[in-house]
């Protein structure tokens, strides 16, 4: 199993627009070999009160399936409008990838 996460710092006041971008995106993740599940997670408002933390979270059968997706037309289509919305970010998304060591 491989878990791929992107963490986003969304400027205070842009949370609803950020969620709308994800809810209305053209995604075909489920058609990709090895794809298991997706979740968009909303975290807490940060103490400095200038942003809210979000994470996109996908689970894949293995890292190779994830890498294959990042090189696919499906990936390019899913990201073609990135940056063309009204969401205000603080910095670029931070990618984190994890390979399963133990567990159900």
N, CA, C and O of each residue as an XYZ file, in Angstrom:
416
protein
N       0.841     -1.184      0.000
C       0.000      0.000      0.000
C       0.884      1.245      0.000
O       1.943      1.273      0.628
N       0.429      2.274     -0.717
C       1.124      3.558     -0.753
C       0.098      4.659     -0.519
O      -0.955      4.682     -1.157
N       0.407      5.566      0.392
C      -0.451      6.714      0.685
C       0.233      7.969      0.170
O       1.375      8.257      0.528
N      -0.471      8.713     -0.672
C       0.049      9.965     -1.220
C      -0.787     11.112     -0.666
O      -2.013     11.120     -0.779
N      -0.095     12.086     -0.062
C      -0.793     13.223      0.531
C      -0.175     14.527      0.050
O       1.042     14.641     -0.093
N      -1.032     15.501     -0.196
C      -0.596     16.867     -0.436
C      -1.227     17.725      0.640
O      -2.440     17.691      0.847
N      -0.395     18.491      1.319
C      -0.881     19.409      2.351
C      -0.952     20.809      1.762
O      -0.020     21.267      1.102
N      -2.072     21.481      2.010
C      -2.312     22.818      1.481
C      -2.556     23.782      2.622
O      -3.319     23.486      3.541
N      -1.913     24.931      2.566
C      -2.197     26.017      3.495
C      -3.104     26.990      2.743
O      -2.655     27.722      1.862
N      -4.384     26.985      3.106
C      -5.384     27.798      2.420
C      -5.638     29.053      3.247
O      -6.008     28.995      4.419
N      -5.424     30.191      2.588
C      -5.575     31.476      3.268
C      -6.976     31.609      3.854
O      -7.969     31.256      3.219
N      -7.032     32.119      5.059
C      -8.294     32.340      5.760
C      -9.272     33.066      4.841
O      -8.925     34.082      4.240
N     -10.478     32.552      4.734
C     -11.495     33.148      3.881
C     -11.622     32.472      2.524
O     -12.582     32.729      1.798
N     -10.663     31.606      2.165
C     -10.712     30.903      0.882
C     -11.108     29.433      1.031
O     -11.072     28.682      0.057
N     -11.480     29.026      2.224
C     -11.777     27.613      2.468
C     -12.922     27.088      1.600
O     -12.810     26.009      1.018
N     -14.015     27.839      1.510
C     -15.175     27.378      0.725
C     -14.818     27.247     -0.754
O     -15.218     26.282     -1.406
N     -14.071     28.205     -1.283
C     -13.653     28.123     -2.681
C     -12.737     26.922     -2.917
O     -12.842     26.248     -3.942
N     -11.845     26.658     -1.973
C     -10.951     25.516     -2.079
C     -11.753     24.218     -2.115
O     -11.508     23.356     -2.959
N     -12.696     24.082     -1.213
C     -13.521     22.875     -1.180
C     -14.330     22.735     -2.465
O     -14.484     21.624     -2.972
N     -14.849     23.837     -3.001
C     -15.623     23.797     -4.254
C     -14.771     23.331     -5.430
O     -15.247     22.584     -6.285
N     -13.514     23.767     -5.476
C     -12.608     23.324     -6.548
C     -12.509     21.808     -6.538
O     -12.581     21.173     -7.591
N     -12.344     21.229     -5.369
C     -12.201     19.768     -5.260
C     -13.514     19.063     -5.546
O     -13.526     18.035     -6.223
N     -14.620     19.596     -5.044
C     -15.927     18.954     -5.254
C     -16.348     18.980     -6.716
O     -17.072     18.091     -7.163
N     -15.909     19.983     -7.466
C     -16.339     20.154     -8.851
C     -15.274     19.790     -9.872
O     -15.445     20.061    -11.061
N     -14.182     19.183     -9.436
C     -13.107     18.843    -10.363
C     -13.505     17.664    -11.248
O     -14.369     16.863    -10.891
N     -12.866     17.577    -12.392
C     -13.072     16.454    -13.306
C     -12.035     15.398    -12.960
O     -10.880     15.496    -13.374
N     -12.446     14.388    -12.200
C     -11.505     13.379    -11.746
C     -11.878     12.013    -12.310
O     -13.052     11.659    -12.419
N     -10.863     11.274    -12.657
C     -11.072      9.891    -13.094
C     -10.127      8.969    -12.333
O      -9.664      7.959    -12.863
N      -9.850      9.330    -11.092
C      -8.933      8.533    -10.272
C      -9.326      7.064    -10.245
O      -8.475      6.181    -10.356
N     -10.621      6.810    -10.096
C     -11.084      5.436     -9.933
C     -10.825      4.548    -11.147
O     -10.938      3.326    -11.052
N     -10.481      5.147    -12.282
C     -10.206      4.357    -13.485
C      -8.736      3.954    -13.595
O      -8.365      3.222    -14.512
N      -7.917      4.412    -12.693
C      -6.483      4.146    -12.764
C      -6.111      2.858    -12.028
O      -6.575      2.617    -10.913
N      -5.270      2.032    -12.658
C      -4.843      0.786    -12.017
C      -4.190      1.050    -10.661
O      -3.333      1.925    -10.532
N      -4.602      0.292     -9.666
C      -4.003      0.397     -8.345
C      -4.642      1.422     -7.430
O      -4.318      1.465     -6.243
N      -5.556      2.264     -7.954
C      -6.200      3.264     -7.110
C      -7.151      2.571     -6.142
O      -7.910      1.684     -6.533
N      -7.102      2.986     -4.859
C      -7.963      2.397     -3.840
C      -8.993      3.407     -3.338
O     -10.190      3.119     -3.348
N      -8.545      4.590     -2.897
C      -9.499      5.560     -2.348
C      -8.913      6.973     -2.341
O      -7.705      7.173     -2.472
N      -9.815      7.941     -2.182
C      -9.453      9.364     -2.104
C     -10.242     10.007     -0.972
O     -11.386      9.635     -0.709
N      -9.623     10.972     -0.308
C     -10.317     11.806      0.686
C      -9.679     13.190      0.687
O      -8.463     13.330      0.560
N     -10.519     14.203      0.832
C     -10.037     15.563      1.074
C     -10.306     15.839      2.543
O     -11.441     15.715      3.003
N      -9.280     16.209      3.270
C      -9.373     16.396      4.713
C      -9.177     17.861      5.074
O      -8.275     18.526      4.566
N     -10.030     18.347      5.952
C      -9.900     19.724      6.448
C      -9.358     19.658      7.861
O      -9.926     18.997      8.730
N      -8.262     20.345      8.076
C      -7.640     20.377      9.392
C      -8.019     21.628     10.150
O      -8.949     22.344      9.776
N      -7.296     21.880     11.209
C      -7.611     23.032     12.054
C      -7.120     24.344     11.463
O      -6.219     24.381     10.625
N      -7.747     25.419     11.932
C      -7.202     26.747     11.659
C      -5.900     26.830     12.430
O      -5.822     26.385     13.575
N      -4.896     27.388     11.820
C      -3.600     27.459     12.483
C      -3.568     28.585     13.507
O      -4.308     29.562     13.401
N      -2.710     28.432     14.486
C      -2.658     29.369     15.614
C      -2.429     30.809     15.185
O      -2.945     31.736     15.810
N      -1.650     31.001     14.111
C      -1.409     32.373     13.657
C      -2.628     32.946     12.947
O      -2.646     34.118     12.571
N      -3.683     32.078     12.761
C      -4.977     32.489     12.241
C      -4.927     33.038     10.814
O      -5.828     33.778     10.420
N      -3.886     32.691     10.019
C      -3.853     33.200      8.651
C      -4.213     32.141      7.623
O      -4.390     32.454      6.446
N      -4.326     30.861      8.065
C      -4.692     29.811      7.111
C      -5.314     28.604      7.814
O      -5.223     28.429      9.029
N      -5.953     27.782      6.975
C      -6.510     26.509      7.411
C      -5.762     25.418      6.661
O      -5.510     25.539      5.462
N      -5.413     24.371      7.360
C      -4.684     23.269      6.757
C      -5.649     22.266      6.136
O      -6.620     21.857      6.773
N      -5.380     21.868      4.883
C      -6.122     20.819      4.193
C      -5.131     19.783      3.705
O      -3.945     20.072      3.546
N      -5.622     18.568      3.466
C      -4.784     17.526      2.873
C      -5.620     16.713      1.898
O      -6.742     16.314      2.210
N      -5.066     16.469      0.712
C      -5.660     15.480     -0.182
C      -4.942     14.174      0.112
O      -3.731     14.155      0.333
N      -5.691     13.091      0.114
C      -5.179     11.813      0.600
C      -5.644     10.716     -0.349
O      -6.841     10.441     -0.435
N      -4.713     10.085     -1.063
C      -5.075      8.964     -1.919
C      -4.339      7.720     -1.444
O      -3.207      7.789     -0.966
N      -5.006      6.586     -1.588
C      -4.399      5.298     -1.269
C      -4.315      4.496     -2.555
O      -5.265      4.418     -3.334
N      -3.133      3.898     -2.751
C      -2.838      3.104     -3.946
C      -2.388      1.722     -3.523
O      -1.919      1.526     -2.401
N      -2.531      0.768     -4.423
C      -2.041     -0.588     -4.148
C      -0.544     -0.561     -3.834
O      -0.083     -1.235     -2.912
N       0.211      0.224     -4.610
C       1.650      0.361     -4.356
C       2.172      1.651     -4.975
O       1.469      2.327     -5.725
N       3.402      1.975     -4.650
C       4.025      3.221     -5.114
C       4.112      3.275     -6.637
O       3.924      4.339     -7.226
N       4.393      2.150     -7.278
C       4.497      2.127     -8.737
C       3.192      2.541     -9.409
O       3.216      3.227    -10.431
N       2.048      2.133     -8.847
C       0.755      2.552     -9.399
C       0.579      4.062     -9.290
O       0.087      4.709    -10.214
N       0.986      4.614     -8.151
C       0.896      6.069     -7.972
C       1.783      6.787     -8.983
O       1.338      7.733     -9.633
N       3.025      6.348     -9.122
C       3.957      6.972    -10.062
C       3.418      6.884    -11.480
O       3.508      7.853    -12.235
N       2.855      5.735    -11.858
C       2.278      5.581    -13.199
C       1.164      6.589    -13.413
O       1.048      7.163    -14.496
N       0.333      6.815    -12.384
C      -0.737      7.798    -12.514
C      -0.170      9.204    -12.732
O      -0.703      9.961    -13.544
N       0.901      9.561    -12.021
C       1.464     10.913    -12.165
C       2.029     11.159    -13.563
O       2.268     12.308    -13.938
N       2.245     10.102    -14.331
C       2.772     10.231    -15.694
C       1.683     10.036    -16.748
O       1.978      9.985    -17.942
N       0.431      9.926    -16.315
C      -0.672      9.603    -17.214
C      -1.417     10.844    -17.715
O      -1.273     11.942    -17.177
N      -2.206     10.632    -18.749
C      -3.089     11.689    -19.254
C      -4.139     12.035    -18.204
O      -4.544     13.192    -18.084
N      -4.576     11.041    -17.449
C      -5.545     11.262    -16.383
C      -5.020     12.288    -15.378
O      -5.766     13.164    -14.938
N      -3.748     12.184    -15.018
C      -3.118     13.134    -14.099
C      -3.076     14.527    -14.727
O      -3.432     15.513    -14.083
N      -2.640     14.604    -15.985
C      -2.567     15.910    -16.664
C      -3.942     16.556    -16.748
O      -4.079     17.759    -16.522
N      -4.962     15.766    -17.071
C      -6.323     16.297    -17.150
C      -6.803     16.806    -15.793
O      -7.440     17.856    -15.711
N      -6.500     16.067    -14.737
C      -6.948     16.439    -13.393
C      -6.292     17.724    -12.897
O      -6.857     18.417    -12.051
N      -5.100     18.053    -13.417
C      -4.361     19.211    -12.933
C      -4.278     20.353    -13.937
O      -3.565     21.328    -13.698
N      -4.990     20.252    -15.052
C      -4.865     21.250    -16.114
C      -5.323     22.642    -15.697
O      -4.842     23.633    -16.248
N      -6.235     22.741    -14.743
C      -6.730     24.054    -14.316
C      -6.161     24.501    -12.975
O      -6.639     25.469    -12.384
N      -5.160     23.808    -12.506
C      -4.551     24.185    -11.222
C      -4.030     25.617    -11.301
O      -3.359     25.986    -12.264
N      -4.335     26.400    -10.310
C      -3.865     27.776    -10.287
C      -4.796     28.763    -10.970
O      -4.540     29.967    -10.958
N      -5.872     28.267    -11.563
C      -6.805     29.160    -12.257
C      -8.066     29.401    -11.452
O      -9.133     29.625    -12.025
N      -7.964     29.359    -10.163
C      -9.145     29.564     -9.339
C      -8.904     30.711     -8.371
O      -7.832     31.316     -8.346
N      -9.920     30.994     -7.581
C      -9.853     32.150     -6.691
C      -9.333     31.809     -5.300
O      -9.351     32.646     -4.397
N      -8.875     30.587     -5.138
C      -8.345     30.169     -3.841
C      -6.987     30.816     -3.622
O      -6.166     30.889     -4.536
N      -6.763     31.277     -2.415
C      -5.485     31.878     -2.068
C      -4.711     30.925     -1.157
O      -5.155     30.570     -0.065
N      -3.538     30.526     -1.649
C      -2.684     29.605     -0.917
C      -1.526     30.359     -0.274
O      -1.108     31.411     -0.756
N      -1.025     29.813      0.802
C       0.213     30.300      1.394
C       1.281     29.269      1.038
O       1.434     28.262      1.729
N       2.005     29.521     -0.020
C       3.032     28.592     -0.487
C       2.469     27.505     -1.371
O       1.270     27.460     -1.643
N       3.348     26.633     -1.815
C       2.973     25.514     -2.671
C       2.523     24.337     -1.812
O       2.896     24.242     -0.643
N       1.712     23.431     -2.394
C       1.352     22.228     -1.646
C       2.608     21.439     -1.267
O       3.605     21.453     -1.989
N       2.544     20.762     -0.141
C       3.659     19.939      0.319
C       3.282     18.480      0.140
O       2.339     18.001      0.771
N       4.016     17.760     -0.723
C       3.751     16.351     -0.964
C       4.426     15.478      0.089
O       5.550     15.744      0.515
N       3.707     14.422      0.502
C       4.253     13.431      1.410
C       3.775     12.068      0.939
O       2.576     11.870      0.741
N       4.693     11.126      0.755
C       4.337      9.780      0.328
C       4.783      8.764      1.357
O       5.873      8.877      1.919
N       3.940      7.764      1.609
C       4.217      6.779      2.651
C       3.960      5.371      2.114
O       2.938      5.118      1.476
N       4.884      4.470      2.376
C       4.717      3.066      2.037
C       4.365      2.292      3.291
O       4.982      2.475      4.341
N       3.376      1.429      3.177
C       2.920      0.641      4.328
C       4.033     -0.277      4.834
O       4.704     -0.958      4.059
N       4.206     -0.273      6.144
C       5.170     -1.143      6.802
C       4.436     -2.265      7.523
O       4.844     -3.425      7.464
N       3.330     -1.904      8.215
C       2.595     -2.878      9.015
C       1.183     -2.381      9.208
O       0.948     -1.173      9.184
N       0.246     -3.273      9.399
C      -1.117     -2.901      9.713
C      -2.133     -3.532      8.787
O      -1.788     -4.103      7.752
N      -3.405     -3.419      9.181
C      -4.495     -4.016      8.405
C      -4.848     -3.169      7.212
O      -5.746     -3.522      6.448
